[in-house]
């Protein structure tokens, strides 16, 4: 006897896997094409064009002239290029650990359940909303060695007031100080991570007799390590792209001294900008931009390779 066939009906939740009709497909393509064209024309197109320009002599006015690796070779003997690398590395070494530590400490303080804590959180976050230009102008006045309010208490104590923006030894610390003033976004991300740690972990640790430091080292830090890892990547990328503050503070410099006394504020991106829009050496600037891109990509890759050694990801169980 022949066994009757039983029709198989897909569950309701899998019904979206059905094949789209012509009209739906047409509407889908019609909706995404503007976005795709925008990415190609206004983002990826210029990026690929800059790769071509990096192998040319190009000044915007005349047509690009192919010169091969000449731009990259000239960079290796460019004293300003080497100086910009030195300045950026000094800033990076100083800013990365300070920004992470300061933002994390602020987040720890703001995570306390105290009366009026929302007001303090708002006060810490507000500086990050100030535009870069306004922030740089205010700090240029505040750090003025003659009448700036930052040096006023130092003079009252009989201490030497440093030339924050005039002494080459103090320019990098000054820029770091200005950047640390606007850590509201980083502190807010750390605060969300700290507040997201389950209270049951702390309660269990207290039952075992753990103190404040033990709870921080064994619970808070590991449970927020994934957010710390994210912040490390973002800070590393941002530290290589300092431009706005340096440009505002040290604008109007001459060609022989384009960024502060002794070119002590000649950051990499600032020198790239001056080559592109100050000296009209766009092929040269494109080569610098691609070198920076490769360096940032390599550093990001190395950071991802190290995450297994210290980053903790909570694995949720499920059926």
NUZA-266637 format. One line per field, with one value per residue: z, y, x of N, C-alpha, C in turn; chain. Coordinates in Angstrom, 1 decimal. Example, Ala and Ser with C-alpha at 12.3 -4.5 7.8 and 13.67 -1.06 7.14 Angstrom:
% residues 2
n_pz <- (7.8  7.1)
n_py <- (-5.7  -2.2)
n_px <- (13.2  12.8)
ca_pz <- (7.8  7.1)
ca_py <- (-4.5  -1.1)
ca_px <- (12.3  13.7)
c_pz <- (7.8  7.9)
c_py <- (-3.3  0.0)
c_px <- (13.2  12.9)
kette <- (A  A)
% end
This chain:
% residues 319
n_pz <- (0.0  -0.8  0.8  1.9  1.0  3.1  3.5  4.0  6.2  6.7  9.7  11.2  12.0  10.2  7.8  6.6  5.0  2.5  -1.1  -2.5  -4.3  -7.6  -7.6  -4.9  -4.8  -6.6  -5.3  -3.1  -4.1  -5.2  -3.0  -1.7  -3.5  -3.6  -1.2  -1.5  -3.8  -2.8  -0.9  -2.6  -4.3  -2.6  -0.5  -0.6  -3.2  -3.2  -1.4  -2.8  -4.9  -3.6  -3.1  -5.7  -6.2  -4.5  -5.7  -7.5  -8.8  -7.7  -7.7  -7.5  -9.2  -11.7  -13.9  -12.5  -12.3  -13.0  -10.8  -9.5  -6.8  -5.7  -3.9  -1.5  -1.1  -0.8  1.6  3.5  3.9  4.7  7.0  8.4  8.2  9.7  12.1  12.7  13.2  15.5  17.3  17.3  18.4  20.9  22.0  21.8  23.5  26.0  26.1  25.7  28.0  30.1  29.4  29.4  32.1  33.6  32.6  33.3  36.1  36.7  35.8  37.7  40.1  39.4  39.4  41.9  44.2  45.1  46.6  44.4  42.3  39.6  38.8  39.0  37.1  34.8  34.8  34.3  31.8  30.1  29.0  26.8  24.9  24.0  21.1  19.1  18.2  19.9  22.4  22.1  21.8  24.2  26.0  25.0  25.9  28.7  29.2  28.8  29.4  30.6  31.5  32.0  33.7  34.7  35.4  37.5  40.3  40.6  40.6  42.9  44.8  44.6  42.6  39.5  36.6  34.0  30.4  28.8  26.1  24.7  25.4  24.2  25.7  27.1  25.4  24.3  26.7  27.3  25.2  25.7  28.2  27.4  25.8  27.7  29.1  27.9  28.2  28.4  26.8  26.8  29.6  30.0  28.6  30.0  32.4  31.9  31.4  33.9  35.6  34.5  35.6  37.2  40.4  42.0  41.9  43.4  45.8  46.4  46.6  48.9  50.8  50.9  52.1  50.8  50.1  49.2  47.2  46.4  45.2  43.1  41.6  40.9  40.0  39.0  37.1  35.4  34.3  32.9  31.0  28.3  27.3  28.0  26.2  23.8  24.1  24.2  21.6  20.2  21.4  20.6  17.8  17.7  18.9  16.9  15.2  15.8  15.3  15.1  17.6  17.7  15.3  15.7  18.0  17.1  14.7  11.8  11.6  10.1  7.0  7.5  10.2  11.0  13.1  16.0  18.4  17.4  16.0  17.7  18.0  15.7  14.6  13.1  11.4  11.2  9.7  7.4  6.5  6.1  4.0  2.0  1.7  2.2  1.1  -1.3  -2.1  -3.0  -3.8  -2.3  0.3  0.2  0.1  2.7  4.2  3.5  4.6  7.3  7.5  7.1  9.3  11.5  11.0  11.3  14.0  15.2  14.4  15.8  18.4  18.5  18.4  20.9  22.6  23.6  25.8  27.9  27.8  28.9  28.0  28.7  28.6  27.6  28.6  27.0  25.5)
n_py <- (-1.2  2.2  4.8  7.7  11.1  13.6  16.9  19.4  22.0  25.1  26.6  29.5  31.5  31.2  32.2  34.5  33.8  33.3  33.6  36.7  38.8  40.3  43.0  43.7  43.3  45.2  47.5  47.3  47.5  50.0  51.6  51.3  52.0  54.9  55.2  53.5  54.6  57.1  56.4  55.3  57.5  59.7  58.8  56.2  56.6  59.0  58.1  56.0  57.5  59.2  57.3  56.8  59.5  59.6  58.6  60.4  63.7  66.4  69.3  70.3  72.4  71.9  69.0  65.6  64.2  61.3  59.9  57.7  56.1  58.3  60.3  58.9  58.2  60.7  61.5  60.0  61.5  63.9  66.4  67.7  65.8  63.7  65.1  65.5  62.9  62.3  64.3  63.4  60.9  61.4  62.7  60.7  58.6  59.9  60.7  58.5  56.5  58.4  59.4  57.2  56.3  58.6  59.0  56.6  56.6  58.9  57.9  55.8  57.4  58.8  56.7  56.2  56.1  58.8  61.7  64.1  63.3  63.2  65.8  66.3  64.4  65.6  68.0  67.0  66.0  68.1  69.6  68.1  68.7  71.1  73.0  72.3  74.5  76.6  75.6  75.5  78.2  79.3  77.9  78.9  81.4  80.9  79.6  81.5  82.9  85.3  86.6  84.6  82.6  80.1  80.2  82.0  81.1  79.8  81.8  83.1  81.4  81.7  80.3  79.3  80.3  78.3  78.5  77.7  77.5  78.5  77.6  75.1  72.7  72.5  72.4  70.0  68.7  70.7  70.5  67.9  68.3  70.0  68.2  66.3  67.6  67.3  64.7  63.6  61.9  59.4  58.9  58.6  56.3  54.4  54.7  53.6  50.9  50.2  50.5  48.5  46.1  43.2  43.4  41.2  39.9  41.5  41.3  38.6  38.6  40.2  38.5  36.6  38.0  40.0  43.0  46.6  47.1  44.5  43.7  45.6  44.9  42.2  42.0  44.4  45.4  43.2  42.7  44.9  44.9  44.5  46.8  48.6  47.7  48.4  51.2  51.6  51.1  53.1  55.4  55.2  55.4  58.0  59.5  59.7  61.4  64.2  67.4  69.7  71.2  71.8  73.2  75.5  76.7  77.2  78.5  80.5  80.4  80.6  79.3  78.2  77.7  76.1  75.2  76.2  77.1  76.0  74.0  72.3  71.6  70.3  68.2  65.1  64.9  67.6  68.5  67.1  68.3  70.9  70.5  69.7  71.8  74.1  74.2  73.1  70.5  68.0  65.4  64.6  64.9  63.0  60.6  60.7  60.5  57.8  56.4  56.9  55.6  52.9  52.5  52.9  50.8  48.5  48.8  48.5  45.9  44.5  45.1  43.7  41.2  40.8  40.7  38.4  37.7  39.4  40.4  40.0  38.3  37.9  35.0  34.1  31.6  29.2  27.5)
n_px <- (0.8  0.6  2.2  0.7  1.7  2.9  2.3  4.7  5.0  6.4  7.6  6.0  7.8  9.9  9.0  10.0  12.1  11.3  11.3  11.9  9.7  9.6  8.8  9.3  12.1  12.9  12.2  13.8  16.5  16.2  16.1  18.5  20.5  21.0  22.4  24.6  25.8  26.5  28.4  30.4  31.0  31.6  33.1  34.6  35.5  37.2  39.1  40.4  41.3  43.1  45.1  46.1  47.0  49.1  51.2  51.9  52.9  51.2  49.3  46.8  46.0  47.3  47.5  47.8  51.0  52.7  55.0  55.9  57.4  58.5  57.5  57.2  59.9  61.0  59.9  61.3  63.6  62.8  63.0  61.0  58.9  60.0  60.2  57.5  56.6  58.1  57.0  54.3  54.5  55.5  53.3  51.4  52.4  52.2  49.5  47.8  47.9  47.3  44.7  43.1  43.3  42.5  39.9  38.7  38.9  37.3  34.9  34.6  34.2  31.9  30.1  29.2  26.5  25.4  24.0  22.8  24.4  23.9  24.2  26.9  27.8  26.8  28.4  30.9  30.6  29.9  32.2  33.0  31.2  31.8  32.8  35.8  37.2  36.3  37.1  39.9  40.5  39.7  41.5  43.9  43.9  43.7  46.1  48.0  51.1  51.5  49.1  47.3  44.9  45.7  48.4  48.3  47.7  50.2  52.0  51.3  52.1  54.8  56.1  57.7  56.2  55.3  55.9  53.4  52.5  54.6  57.1  59.1  59.3  57.0  54.9  53.7  52.8  50.9  49.0  48.1  46.9  44.8  43.3  42.6  40.8  38.4  37.1  34.6  33.0  34.5  34.5  31.8  31.2  32.8  31.5  28.9  29.7  30.7  28.5  27.0  27.9  26.9  25.2  25.2  27.6  29.3  28.0  28.4  31.2  31.5  30.4  32.4  34.3  35.7  37.5  37.3  39.3  39.9  37.5  37.3  39.6  39.2  36.6  35.3  37.3  38.0  35.4  34.8  36.7  36.4  35.2  37.2  39.2  38.0  38.0  40.8  41.6  40.1  41.3  43.9  43.8  42.7  44.7  46.7  45.7  45.6  44.7  42.8  43.1  45.9  46.1  44.6  45.8  48.4  48.3  49.0  51.7  55.1  56.5  59.0  58.8  56.4  54.7  54.5  57.1  60.3  59.0  57.6  55.0  54.3  52.3  51.5  49.2  48.7  50.9  50.5  48.1  49.1  50.9  49.1  47.1  48.4  51.0  50.3  51.0  49.7  50.0  52.2  51.1  49.1  50.6  51.6  49.2  48.4  50.5  50.0  47.5  48.2  49.9  48.1  46.3  48.0  48.7  46.1  45.5  47.5  46.7  44.2  45.2  46.3  44.1  43.1  44.6  44.0  41.4  38.2  35.3  32.0  30.2  27.1  24.9  22.7  20.0)
ca_pz <- (0.0  -1.0  1.9  1.4  1.3  4.1  3.1  5.0  6.4  7.4  10.8  10.9  12.2  9.0  6.6  6.0  4.1  1.2  -2.2  -2.7  -5.6  -8.5  -7.1  -3.6  -5.1  -7.2  -4.3  -2.2  -4.8  -5.4  -1.7  -1.2  -4.5  -3.3  -0.2  -2.1  -4.7  -1.9  -0.3  -3.6  -4.9  -1.6  0.6  -1.1  -4.4  -2.8  -0.8  -3.9  -5.7  -2.9  -3.3  -7.0  -6.1  -3.7  -6.7  -8.5  -8.4  -8.0  -7.0  -7.7  -10.4  -12.9  -13.9  -11.8  -13.0  -12.3  -10.4  -8.8  -5.3  -5.3  -2.7  -0.3  -0.9  -0.3  3.0  4.4  4.1  5.0  8.4  9.0  8.4  10.9  13.3  13.0  13.8  16.9  18.1  17.5  19.3  22.3  22.5  22.0  24.7  27.1  26.2  25.8  29.4  30.9  29.0  29.9  33.5  34.1  32.2  34.2  37.5  36.7  35.8  39.1  41.0  39.0  39.5  43.2  44.4  46.1  46.4  43.4  41.4  38.2  38.5  38.7  35.8  33.7  34.8  33.7  30.4  29.3  28.2  25.6  24.0  23.5  19.9  19.2  18.0  21.1  23.4  21.8  22.0  25.7  26.6  24.6  26.9  30.1  29.4  28.5  30.4  31.3  32.3  32.0  35.1  35.1  36.1  38.6  41.6  40.7  41.0  44.3  45.6  44.3  41.7  38.2  35.7  32.7  29.2  28.3  24.6  24.2  25.7  23.5  26.6  27.7  24.4  24.2  27.9  27.2  24.3  26.4  29.2  26.8  25.4  28.9  29.6  27.2  28.2  28.8  26.1  27.3  30.9  29.9  28.1  31.1  33.5  31.5  31.6  35.4  36.1  34.0  36.3  38.1  41.9  42.6  42.0  44.5  47.0  46.6  47.1  50.3  51.7  51.0  52.9  49.9  50.4  48.0  46.2  45.8  44.3  41.9  40.8  40.5  39.4  38.1  36.0  34.3  33.7  32.0  30.2  26.8  27.1  28.0  25.0  22.8  24.3  23.8  20.1  19.8  21.8  19.8  16.5  17.8  19.2  15.7  14.3  16.4  14.3  15.4  18.7  17.2  14.2  16.3  18.9  16.4  13.3  11.4  11.6  8.9  6.4  8.2  11.6  10.8  14.2  17.4  18.5  17.2  15.4  18.8  17.9  14.3  14.6  11.8  10.6  10.9  8.7  6.2  6.1  5.5  2.6  1.0  1.5  2.4  0.1  -2.5  -2.5  -2.6  -3.9  -1.1  1.5  0.0  0.6  4.2  4.6  3.4  5.6  8.6  7.4  7.3  10.7  12.3  10.7  11.9  15.5  15.5  14.2  17.0  19.6  18.4  18.6  22.3  23.5  24.3  27.0  29.0  27.7  29.4  27.4  29.4  27.7  28.1  28.3  26.3  25.0)
ca_py <- (0.0  3.4  5.7  9.1  12.1  14.6  18.2  20.0  23.4  25.8  27.4  30.9  32.4  31.1  32.6  35.6  33.2  33.1  34.3  38.0  39.1  41.3  44.3  43.9  43.4  46.4  48.6  47.2  48.1  51.4  52.3  51.2  52.5  56.2  55.1  52.9  55.6  58.1  55.8  55.2  58.8  60.7  58.2  55.3  57.1  59.9  57.3  55.3  58.6  59.6  56.3  57.2  60.7  59.4  58.2  61.5  65.1  66.9  70.5  70.7  73.3  71.2  67.5  64.8  63.7  60.1  59.9  56.4  56.1  59.5  60.9  58.1  58.3  62.0  61.5  59.4  62.4  65.1  66.6  68.0  64.6  63.0  65.8  65.3  61.6  62.5  65.0  62.6  59.7  61.9  63.0  59.4  58.0  60.6  60.9  57.3  56.1  59.4  59.6  56.0  56.3  59.7  58.7  55.4  57.1  59.8  57.0  55.2  58.4  59.1  55.5  56.2  56.5  59.9  62.8  65.1  62.8  63.5  67.2  66.1  63.8  66.6  68.9  66.3  65.7  69.3  70.1  67.3  69.3  72.4  72.8  72.3  75.9  77.4  75.1  75.9  79.7  79.5  77.4  79.7  82.5  80.4  79.2  82.6  83.0  86.6  86.9  83.4  82.2  78.9  80.5  82.9  80.5  79.4  83.0  83.4  80.4  82.0  79.3  79.8  80.0  77.8  79.0  76.5  77.5  79.2  76.8  73.8  71.6  72.4  72.4  68.7  68.6  71.6  69.9  66.8  68.9  70.4  67.1  65.6  68.4  66.9  63.2  63.3  60.7  58.2  58.7  58.1  54.9  53.6  54.7  52.6  49.6  49.9  50.3  47.3  44.9  42.8  43.6  39.9  39.6  42.2  40.7  37.3  38.9  40.6  37.3  35.9  38.9  40.8  44.5  47.4  46.9  43.1  43.7  46.3  44.2  40.9  42.0  45.5  45.5  42.1  42.7  46.1  44.9  44.6  48.2  49.2  47.3  49.3  52.5  51.7  51.2  54.4  56.4  55.0  56.0  59.5  60.1  59.9  62.3  65.5  68.5  71.0  72.0  72.3  74.2  76.8  77.2  77.6  79.0  81.8  80.3  80.7  78.1  77.7  77.3  76.0  74.8  76.5  77.3  74.7  73.0  71.4  71.2  69.8  66.9  64.4  65.3  69.0  68.6  66.6  69.4  72.1  70.1  69.6  73.0  75.2  74.2  72.5  69.3  67.0  64.0  64.3  64.7  61.7  59.6  60.8  59.9  56.4  55.8  56.9  54.6  51.6  52.4  52.7  49.4  47.6  48.9  48.0  44.5  44.0  45.2  42.6  39.9  40.7  40.8  37.1  37.6  40.2  40.9  39.0  38.4  37.1  34.1  33.8  30.2  29.2  26.2)
ca_px <- (0.0  1.4  2.1  0.3  2.7  2.4  2.8  5.6  4.7  7.4  7.1  5.7  9.0  10.8  8.4  10.7  13.1  10.7  11.9  11.3  9.1  10.3  8.5  10.0  13.5  13.2  12.1  15.0  17.6  16.0  16.3  19.9  21.4  21.5  23.4  25.8  26.4  27.1  29.6  31.4  31.4  32.0  33.9  35.6  36.1  38.3  40.2  41.2  41.9  44.3  46.1  46.7  47.7  50.3  52.3  52.0  53.2  49.9  49.1  45.4  45.9  47.7  47.1  48.7  52.2  53.1  56.4  56.2  57.6  59.3  56.9  57.6  61.3  61.3  59.4  62.3  64.7  62.2  63.2  59.7  58.2  60.6  59.8  56.1  56.5  58.5  56.0  53.1  54.8  55.6  52.0  50.7  52.9  51.7  48.1  47.0  47.6  46.6  43.3  42.4  43.3  41.7  38.5  38.2  38.8  36.1  33.7  34.4  33.7  30.5  29.3  28.8  25.2  25.4  23.0  23.2  25.5  23.6  24.7  28.4  28.0  26.6  29.5  32.1  30.4  29.8  33.4  33.1  30.2  32.4  33.5  37.3  37.7  36.1  38.0  41.3  40.6  39.7  42.7  45.0  43.8  43.9  47.5  48.9  52.1  51.5  47.8  46.4  44.5  46.3  49.6  48.1  48.0  51.6  52.8  51.0  53.0  56.2  56.7  57.9  55.1  55.8  55.4  52.7  52.4  55.7  58.2  59.0  59.2  55.7  53.8  53.1  51.9  49.7  48.0  47.6  46.0  43.6  42.6  42.1  39.7  37.2  37.0  33.3  32.5  35.1  34.0  30.4  31.2  33.3  30.4  27.9  30.3  30.8  27.1  26.5  28.4  25.8  25.5  25.3  29.0  29.8  27.4  29.1  32.5  31.4  30.2  33.7  35.2  36.6  37.4  37.0  40.3  39.7  36.3  37.7  40.6  38.8  35.3  35.1  38.2  37.7  34.0  34.8  37.9  36.1  35.0  38.6  39.8  37.4  38.5  42.2  41.6  39.7  42.2  45.1  43.4  42.5  46.0  47.5  45.0  45.5  44.7  42.1  43.7  47.2  46.0  44.0  46.8  49.6  48.0  49.7  53.2  55.8  56.9  60.2  58.5  55.0  53.9  55.1  58.6  61.0  58.1  57.3  53.6  54.1  51.7  51.6  48.1  48.8  51.9  49.8  47.2  49.9  51.4  48.0  46.4  49.3  52.0  49.7  51.7  48.7  50.5  53.0  50.2  48.4  51.5  51.6  47.9  48.4  51.4  49.3  46.5  48.9  50.4  47.0  45.8  48.9  48.5  44.8  45.7  48.3  45.8  43.3  45.9  46.6  42.9  42.8  45.4  43.6  40.1  37.2  34.0  31.0  29.5  25.8  24.4  21.4  19.6)
c_pz <- (0.0  0.2  1.4  1.9  2.2  3.7  4.3  5.1  7.2  8.6  10.5  11.0  11.1  7.7  5.9  5.0  2.7  0.2  -2.4  -4.1  -6.3  -8.0  -5.8  -3.9  -5.7  -6.2  -3.4  -2.9  -5.0  -4.1  -1.3  -2.2  -4.1  -2.2  -0.7  -3.0  -3.9  -1.3  -1.4  -4.1  -3.8  -0.6  0.0  -2.4  -4.1  -2.2  -1.8  -4.7  -5.0  -3.0  -4.7  -6.9  -5.3  -4.5  -7.7  -7.9  -8.7  -7.1  -7.1  -9.0  -11.7  -12.8  -13.2  -12.8  -12.3  -12.0  -9.6  -7.3  -4.8  -4.0  -1.4  0.0  -0.3  1.2  3.9  4.7  4.4  6.5  9.1  9.2  9.6  12.2  13.7  13.6  15.2  17.8  18.3  18.4  20.7  22.8  22.7  23.3  26.0  27.3  26.4  27.2  30.2  30.7  29.5  31.4  34.1  33.8  33.1  35.6  37.7  36.7  37.1  40.1  40.7  39.1  41.0  43.4  45.5  45.7  45.4  42.4  40.0  37.8  38.2  37.4  34.6  33.6  34.1  32.2  29.5  28.5  26.9  24.5  23.4  22.2  20.0  19.1  19.3  22.2  23.3  22.1  23.5  26.4  26.2  25.5  28.3  30.3  29.0  29.6  31.2  32.1  32.4  33.5  35.6  35.9  37.3  40.0  41.7  41.1  42.5  45.3  45.4  43.4  40.3  37.3  34.4  31.5  28.5  26.8  23.9  24.4  25.0  24.4  27.1  26.7  24.3  25.5  27.9  26.3  25.0  27.5  28.6  26.3  26.6  29.4  29.0  27.1  28.6  28.1  26.6  28.7  30.9  29.5  29.3  32.2  33.1  31.7  33.1  36.0  35.6  34.7  37.3  39.6  42.6  42.8  43.2  45.8  47.4  47.1  48.5  51.2  51.9  51.7  52.0  50.2  49.1  46.9  45.5  44.9  43.0  41.0  40.2  39.9  38.5  36.9  35.0  33.6  32.8  31.0  28.7  26.4  27.1  26.7  23.8  22.9  24.0  22.3  19.7  20.2  21.0  18.4  16.6  18.1  18.0  14.8  15.0  15.4  14.7  16.4  18.3  16.2  14.8  17.1  18.2  15.0  13.0  11.4  10.2  8.3  7.1  9.6  11.6  12.0  15.5  17.3  18.4  16.6  16.4  18.8  16.4  14.3  13.2  10.9  10.2  9.7  7.3  5.6  5.4  4.1  1.6  0.7  1.8  1.4  -1.3  -3.0  -2.2  -2.8  -2.7  0.2  1.4  0.4  2.1  4.8  4.6  4.3  7.0  8.6  7.7  8.7  11.6  12.2  11.4  13.4  15.9  15.4  15.4  18.3  19.6  18.7  20.1  23.2  24.2  25.6  28.2  28.9  28.0  28.7  28.2  28.4  28.3  27.7  27.7  25.8  23.5)
c_py <- (1.2  4.3  7.1  10.1  13.1  15.9  18.8  21.5  24.1  26.6  28.9  31.8  32.3  31.6  33.7  35.1  33.0  34.0  35.7  38.1  40.2  42.7  44.7  44.1  44.7  47.6  48.5  47.8  49.6  52.2  52.3  51.8  53.9  56.1  54.5  53.9  56.7  57.6  55.7  56.5  59.7  60.1  57.4  55.8  58.0  59.1  56.6  56.4  59.0  58.6  56.5  58.4  60.6  59.0  59.3  62.8  65.9  68.2  71.1  71.5  72.6  69.7  66.7  64.2  62.5  60.1  58.7  56.6  57.3  60.2  60.2  58.1  59.7  62.2  61.0  60.4  63.8  65.3  67.0  66.8  63.8  63.7  65.6  63.9  61.7  63.2  64.1  61.5  60.2  62.2  61.7  58.7  58.6  60.6  59.6  56.8  57.1  59.4  58.4  56.0  57.3  59.4  57.6  55.9  58.0  58.9  56.3  56.1  58.7  57.9  55.4  56.7  57.6  60.9  63.8  64.6  63.1  64.9  67.1  65.4  64.7  67.6  68.3  66.1  66.9  69.7  69.3  67.9  70.6  72.2  73.0  73.7  76.7  76.9  75.5  77.4  80.0  79.1  78.3  81.0  82.0  80.0  80.3  82.8  84.3  86.9  85.8  83.0  80.9  79.2  81.4  82.3  80.1  80.7  83.4  82.6  80.7  81.0  79.9  79.4  79.6  78.5  77.9  76.4  78.2  78.4  75.5  72.6  71.4  72.3  71.1  68.5  69.5  71.0  68.7  67.2  69.3  69.3  66.3  66.3  67.9  65.4  62.8  62.0  59.4  57.9  58.1  56.7  54.0  53.6  53.6  51.2  49.2  49.7  49.0  46.0  44.5  42.9  42.3  39.5  40.3  41.7  39.4  37.5  39.4  39.5  36.6  36.8  39.8  42.3  45.2  47.2  45.5  43.1  44.5  45.5  42.9  40.9  43.1  45.6  44.4  42.3  43.9  46.0  45.0  46.0  49.0  48.9  48.2  50.7  52.7  51.8  52.6  55.5  56.4  55.7  57.5  60.2  60.4  60.9  63.7  66.5  69.8  71.8  72.6  73.4  75.5  77.4  77.8  78.0  80.3  81.7  80.4  79.4  77.4  77.2  77.1  75.6  75.0  76.7  76.0  73.6  72.0  71.0  70.7  68.4  66.4  64.9  66.8  69.3  68.1  67.7  70.5  71.7  70.1  71.0  74.3  75.3  73.6  71.4  68.1  65.6  63.6  64.1  63.4  60.5  59.6  60.2  58.4  55.7  55.8  55.8  53.2  51.4  52.1  51.3  48.4  47.6  48.3  46.4  43.9  44.1  44.0  41.3  39.7  40.6  39.5  37.0  38.4  40.7  39.7  39.3  37.4  36.3  33.7  32.4  30.3  27.8  26.2)
c_px <- (0.9  1.1  1.8  1.4  2.1  3.0  3.6  5.3  5.8  6.8  6.9  6.9  10.0  10.2  9.1  11.8  12.5  11.4  11.1  10.8  9.9  10.1  9.3  11.5  13.8  13.1  13.3  16.2  17.4  16.3  17.8  20.9  21.8  22.6  24.7  26.5  27.1  28.4  30.7  31.9  32.0  32.9  35.0  36.3  37.3  39.4  41.0  41.9  43.2  45.4  46.9  47.5  49.0  51.5  52.5  52.5  51.9  49.7  47.7  45.2  46.2  47.3  48.2  49.8  52.7  54.6  56.8  56.3  58.4  58.8  57.3  59.1  61.7  60.9  60.5  63.4  64.1  62.3  61.9  58.9  58.7  60.2  58.4  55.8  57.0  57.5  54.7  53.3  54.9  54.2  51.2  51.1  52.4  50.2  47.3  46.8  46.9  45.1  42.5  42.2  42.3  40.2  37.9  38.0  37.5  34.9  33.5  33.8  32.2  29.6  28.7  27.3  25.1  24.4  23.6  24.3  25.2  24.1  26.2  28.7  27.8  27.8  30.7  31.9  30.3  31.0  33.5  32.1  30.8  33.1  35.1  37.8  37.5  37.0  39.4  41.5  40.6  41.0  43.9  45.1  44.2  45.4  48.5  49.8  52.1  50.2  46.9  46.1  45.2  47.6  49.5  48.3  49.5  52.4  52.5  51.8  54.4  56.9  56.8  56.8  55.6  55.2  54.7  52.7  53.6  57.0  58.1  58.8  57.8  54.5  53.0  52.2  50.7  48.6  47.3  46.6  44.7  42.7  42.0  40.9  38.3  37.1  35.6  32.7  33.1  34.7  32.6  30.4  31.7  32.2  29.3  28.4  30.3  29.5  26.5  27.0  27.3  26.2  25.7  26.8  29.6  29.3  28.1  30.5  32.5  31.2  31.5  34.7  36.1  36.4  37.2  38.0  40.2  38.6  36.6  38.6  40.1  37.4  35.2  36.0  38.0  36.4  33.9  36.0  37.6  35.8  36.4  39.3  39.3  37.9  40.0  42.3  41.2  40.7  43.5  44.9  43.4  43.8  46.9  46.8  44.7  45.7  44.1  42.8  45.0  47.1  45.5  45.1  48.0  49.4  48.8  51.2  53.8  56.1  58.1  59.9  56.9  54.1  54.6  56.6  59.3  60.2  57.7  55.9  53.3  53.6  51.6  50.4  48.2  49.8  51.3  48.9  48.0  50.5  50.3  47.4  47.2  50.4  51.6  50.5  50.8  49.1  51.4  52.1  49.4  49.3  51.6  50.3  47.9  49.4  50.7  48.2  47.1  49.3  49.2  46.4  46.7  48.8  47.2  44.9  46.4  47.5  44.8  44.0  46.2  45.3  42.7  43.5  44.9  42.1  39.1  35.9  33.1  30.2  28.2  25.4  23.1  21.2  19.9)
kette <- (A  A  A  A  A  A  A  A  A  A  A  A  A  A  A  A  A  A  A  A  A  A  A  A  A  A  A  A  A  A  A  A  A  A  A  A  A  A  A  A  A  A  A  A  A  A  A  A  A  A  A  A  A  A  A  A  A  A  A  A  A  A  A  A  A  A  A  A  A  A  A  A  A  A  A  A  A  A  A  A  A  A  A  A  A  A  A  A  A  A  A  A  A  A  A  A  A  A  A  A  A  A  A  A  A  A  A  A  A  A  A  A  A  A  A  A  A  A  A  A  A  A  A  A  A  A  A  A  A  A  A  A  A  A  A  A  A  A  A  A  A  A  A  A  A  A  A  A  A  A  A  A  A  A  A  A  A  A  A  A  A  A  A  A  A  A  A  A  A  A  A  A  A  A  A  A  A  A  A  A  A  A  A  A  A  A  A  A  A  A  A  A  A  A  A  A  A  A  A  A  A  A  A  A  A  A  A  A  A  A  A  A  A  A  A  A  A  A  A  A  A  A  A  A  A  A  A  A  A  A  A  A  A  A  A  A  A  A  A  A  A  A  A  A  A  A  A  A  A  A  A  A  A  A  A  A  A  A  A  A  A  A  A  A  A  A  A  A  A  A  A  A  A  A  A  A  A  A  A  A  A  A  A  A  A  A  A  A  A  A  A  A  A  A  A  A  A  A  A  A  A  A  A  A  A  A  A  A  A  A  A  A  A  A  A  A  A  A  A)
% end
